[in-house]
Amino acid sequence: MRYMNASLLNYEHFDWLKTIEFYKNDLSVLQKRLAEVAFKNTGKEVMADVEHFQNQLIVQKNNLEELSHGIYEHIHHVVENSRVHSGKVAYTLVEEHGKKKDEFTSLVNILNGLRKDFNSFLSKWM
């Protein structure tokens, strides 16, 4: 069986977790801005968009929480495996790490798209 140094994975884990915290904070800011728009504009057209973005903010916050939880579980598996193999992890965990990286990258792309759409919405209604 092949192994890899666990510390290489840990650097990415901590970067991911810091980025997730950034996006959680960003979603809170977007939520406040959305509340401002809803307060200032009460028309049906704007309220449909407000509801859409409200739902998206909730969904993406949940996605961030789930991803964060999955990363912590993965960290736990890496730590346990590295204890057994003197600081190295089995390549099955490296493959799992790659899947987490893909999930992370995908979610970041979704969040960036949401932010872009939200900023367009703000420019229309603020």
Secondary structure, 3 states (H helix, E strand, C coil): CCEEEHHHHHHHHHHHHHHHHHHHHHHHHHHHHHHHHHHHCCCHHHHHHHHHHHHHHHHHHHHHHHHHHHHHHHHHHHHHHHHHCCCEEEHHHHHHHHHHHHHHHHHHHHHHHHHHHHHHHHHHHC
